[in-house]
Amino acid sequence: MDRVPVLKLGDILIVSIQIDLQDQSVLALQEDLADRVVATGARGVIIDITAVEIVDSFIGRMLATIASISRMLDAETIVVGMRPAVAITLVELGLSLGGVRTALNLEKGVALLDQRDRRGGGTRTTAATR
């Protein structure tokens, strides 16, 4: 089974989905990500789906579930790199991805997390504010 790597950039975890996700790899990703959020104290999780060409209800539920798990662990989830066809399919499937924010690319995703910290008066610092 292929595992999806979870990379750390400051206090953000980045997940770049480059493989076709199967049930087992999604469960492993959810566990790996939850463990890493707790171990690192990450303030945010960015899931890059640039390589995802086809989406179904399974992928939509997986993204919503990961966002819920991360939120319970005090980390916001942002999905980046969504193709127009993927967005259209998610809407047609009736999947709103509640609790999941989106951004066009990784840079804009990081900026969204920084805005959250500034608005919330958070005590966390980023590389840009050090």
C-alpha positions in Angstrom: 0.0 0.0 0.0 1.3 3.4 -1.0 1.3 6.0 1.8 0.8 9.7 1.1 3.7 11.7 2.5 3.0 14.4 5.1 5.5 17.2 4.9 6.2 19.9 7.5 6.8 23.5 6.7 7.1 25.6 9.8 3.8 25.0 11.7 1.9 23.8 8.6 1.6 20.2 7.4 1.4 19.8 3.6 -0.2 16.7 2.0 0.3 16.4 -1.8 -1.9 13.6 -3.2 -0.1 12.1 -6.1 -1.6 8.6 -6.1 -5.0 7.1 -6.6 -6.5 6.8 -3.1 -7.9 3.5 -2.0 -9.8 2.8 1.2 -6.7 1.6 3.0 -4.5 4.5 1.9 -7.1 7.0 3.0 -7.4 5.5 6.5 -3.6 5.5 6.7 -3.5 9.1 5.7 -6.1 10.1 8.3 -4.1 8.4 11.0 -0.7 9.7 9.9 -2.0 13.2 9.6 -3.8 13.2 13.0 -0.6 11.8 14.6 1.6 14.5 12.9 -0.8 17.3 13.9 -0.6 16.3 17.5 3.2 15.6 17.4 4.1 18.9 15.7 1.4 21.2 17.1 0.6 22.2 13.5 -1.8 25.1 13.1 -2.8 24.2 9.6 -3.1 21.4 7.1 -2.9 22.0 3.4 -4.0 19.3 1.0 -2.7 19.7 -2.5 -5.0 17.9 -5.0 -3.4 19.4 -8.2 -2.7 15.9 -9.4 -6.2 14.6 -8.8 -8.0 14.5 -12.1 -11.1 12.6 -11.1 -13.1 12.9 -7.9 -16.0 10.9 -6.6 -18.0 11.0 -3.4 -15.3 8.9 -1.6 -12.7 11.6 -2.2 -15.1 14.3 -1.2 -16.0 12.5 2.1 -12.3 11.9 2.7 -11.5 15.6 2.4 -14.3 16.5 4.7 -13.3 13.9 7.3 -9.7 15.0 7.3 -10.9 18.6 7.8 -13.1 17.5 10.8 -10.3 15.5 12.4 -7.8 18.4 12.0 -10.3 20.9 13.4 -10.8 18.8 16.4 -7.0 18.9 16.9 -6.9 22.8 16.5 -5.6 22.8 12.9 -7.5 24.3 10.0 -7.6 22.4 6.7 -7.2 24.1 3.3 -7.5 22.3 0.0 -5.4 23.8 -2.8 -5.0 23.1 -6.5 -8.5 22.0 -7.3 -9.1 21.8 -11.0 -12.3 23.3 -12.5 -13.6 19.8 -13.5 -13.1 18.6 -9.9 -15.0 21.5 -8.5 -17.8 21.0 -10.9 -18.0 17.3 -10.1 -18.1 18.0 -6.4 -21.0 20.4 -6.8 -22.8 18.0 -9.1 -22.4 15.3 -6.4 -23.9 17.6 -3.8 -20.7 17.6 -1.7 -20.2 20.9 0.0 -17.0 19.9 1.9 -18.2 21.6 5.0 -15.4 23.0 7.1 -12.9 22.9 4.2 -11.6 26.1 2.9 -10.1 26.2 -0.6 -7.4 28.2 -2.4 -6.1 28.2 -5.9 -2.5 27.2 -5.0 -0.2 26.5 -2.1 0.9 30.1 -1.7 -2.6 31.3 -1.4 -3.4 28.5 1.1 -0.5 29.6 3.3 -1.8 33.2 3.1 -5.3 32.0 4.3 -3.7 30.4 7.3 -1.8 33.5 8.1 -5.0 35.6 7.8 -6.7 33.3 10.3 -3.9 33.8 12.8 -4.0 37.6 12.5 -7.8 37.8 12.8 -7.9 35.3 15.7 -5.1 37.0 17.6 -3.3 33.7 17.8 0.0 33.5 19.5 1.6 31.4 16.9 4.2 32.9 14.7 5.1 32.1 11.2 8.4 32.4 9.3 7.1 35.6 7.8 6.5 37.3 11.2 9.7 36.2 12.9 
